[in-house]
Amino acid sequence: MWMLIKEGYSPPSREINGIKTEVAFTEWTFNERDLAQLNAKCLNCCFCALKSEDYMRVSTCKTSKEI
């Protein structure tokens, strides 16, 4: 979990003809799904540890590293 927070999470993407595009959820590999699920767990853990004032400030963050 700590490495994901430290390094950050980015949704799966592929480079096609030099253009980087996000991959549809239905095409994610098991590893990519596991990383997305771990990011969600990290976010939840961080959100639960915050006071309500701090939560309101960071509730729009998409990755645990942003917090």
C-alpha positions in Angstrom: 0.0 0.0 0.0 2.8 2.4 0.9 4.5 2.1 -2.5 1.2 3.0 -4.3 0.9 6.1 -2.1 4.5 7.0 -2.7 4.7 6.4 -6.4 1.1 7.4 -7.2 -1.5 5.6 -9.3 -2.5 6.2 -12.9 -5.3 4.4 -14.8 -4.1 1.8 -17.4 -3.3 3.3 -20.8 -1.9 2.1 -24.0 0.2 3.9 -26.6 -1.2 3.4 -30.1 0.5 5.2 -33.0 2.3 7.5 -30.6 -1.0 8.6 -28.9 -1.5 7.6 -25.2 -5.1 6.6 -24.5 -6.9 5.1 -21.4 -8.0 1.5 -21.6 -11.6 0.7 -21.1 -12.4 -1.1 -17.8 -13.5 -4.2 -19.6 -10.0 -4.6 -21.2 -8.0 -4.2 -17.9 -5.8 -7.1 -16.9 -6.2 -8.7 -13.5 -3.1 -6.8 -12.3 -4.5 -3.5 -13.5 -7.7 -4.2 -11.7 -5.9 -5.2 -8.5 -3.9 -1.9 -8.6 -7.1 0.1 -9.1 -8.7 -1.7 -6.1 -5.6 -1.1 -4.0 -5.7 2.6 -4.9 -9.4 2.7 -3.7 -8.4 1.0 -0.5 -5.6 3.5 0.1 -8.0 6.4 -0.6 -10.5 5.0 1.9 -7.9 4.5 4.5 -6.6 8.0 4.2 -10.1 9.5 4.1 -11.1 7.6 7.3 -8.0 8.9 9.1 -8.8 12.6 8.5 -10.9 15.1 10.5 -14.0 16.3 8.7 -12.4 19.7 7.9 -9.4 18.0 6.3 -11.7 15.5 4.5 -13.6 18.3 2.8 -10.3 19.7 1.5 -9.1 16.5 -0.1 -12.3 14.6 -0.9 -12.0 15.3 -4.6 -8.5 13.7 -4.9 -8.4 10.8 -7.4 -5.2 9.1 -6.1 -3.8 8.5 -2.6 -0.7 10.4 -3.6 -2.7 13.6 -4.2 -3.8 13.6 -0.6 
